[in-house]
């Protein structure tokens, strides 16, 4: 059953993934360029390594795959 809440849901992308698909899923969800989301993630990781790494791991575990 497909309802309106599944249309704009955040998923891990399996087609454009490099590591786990989290950045690809975020880019698709917010309509951003994939390279930009990856670049922002890398920059954020260098500025705030522990929080970004923890958030990424939580997203890998909790987000469903598409």
C-alpha positions in Angstrom: 0.0 0.0 0.0 1.4 3.3 -1.0 0.4 6.3 1.0 1.3 10.0 0.8 3.8 9.8 3.6 6.1 7.4 1.7 6.5 9.8 -1.2 8.9 12.2 0.6 10.4 9.7 3.1 14.1 9.6 3.8 15.8 6.4 2.6 19.3 5.1 2.0 19.8 4.9 -1.8 21.1 1.7 -3.2 21.8 2.8 -6.7 24.1 5.8 -6.2 25.8 4.7 -3.0 29.5 4.9 -2.3 29.6 3.7 1.3 26.1 3.0 2.5 23.8 5.3 0.6 23.1 7.8 3.3 24.4 10.9 1.4 22.6 9.7 -1.8 19.3 9.4 0.1 19.7 12.8 1.7 20.4 14.4 -1.7 17.3 12.7 -3.2 15.1 13.7 -0.3 16.1 17.4 -0.3 16.5 17.7 -4.1 20.2 18.5 -3.9 23.1 17.5 -6.0 24.8 14.4 -4.8 28.3 15.7 -5.0 27.3 18.7 -2.9 25.9 16.5 -0.1 29.0 14.4 -0.1 31.3 17.4 -0.1 29.4 19.0 2.8 29.5 15.7 4.7 33.3 15.5 4.3 33.8 19.1 5.4 31.5 18.6 8.4 33.4 15.4 9.3 36.7 17.4 9.4 35.2 20.1 11.5 33.1 17.9 13.9 34.4 14.4 13.5 32.8 12.6 16.4 29.2 14.0 16.0 29.2 13.5 12.3 30.5 10.0 12.5 27.9 9.1 15.2 25.1 10.7 13.1 26.2 8.8 10.0 26.4 5.5 11.9 22.9 6.1 13.3 21.6 6.9 9.8 23.2 3.7 8.4 21.4 1.6 11.1 18.0 3.4 11.3 17.3 4.4 7.7 15.5 1.8 5.5 16.9 1.0 2.1 15.1 2.0 -1.0 
